[in-house]
Amino acid sequence: MNMSAEKIKKQAQAAVDDASTSARDELEALKNQLEHFLSAHVVPPLSDAANAAVSNAREIAEHQKASVATSVSAKPFLSIAISFVAGFVVGRLSR
């Protein structure tokens, strides 16, 4: 009777070990599939979107730079006066 209980215990332990190994293998396979999916389907579009956003930001900055340059050259004295007033206000506020 004692041998039978020991045999059942060993069989149960073997079954638990097999199930644990199987679960680990399945989790590893799932992890690999997820990594492949992310690298193939998620990262490239995000990278493209980031590149497009940077490109758009550069275009907007260049456009604003050109716009300011045009405004300053059209009315240089007004631009100097605005700069003076802004500098004066910032100087007063920083004390």
Sequence and secondary structure as in RCSB ss.txt:
>XXXX:A:sequence
MNMSAEKIKKQAQAAVDDASTSARDELEALKNQLEHFLSAHVVPPLSDAANAAVSNAREIAEHQKASVATSVSAK
PFLSIAISFVAGFVVGRLSR
>XXXX:A:secstr
 HHHHHHHHHHHHHHHHHHHHHHHHHHHHHHHHHHHHIIIIIHHHHHHHHHHHHHHHHHHHHHHHHHHHHHHHHS
HHHHHHHHHHHHHHHHHHT 
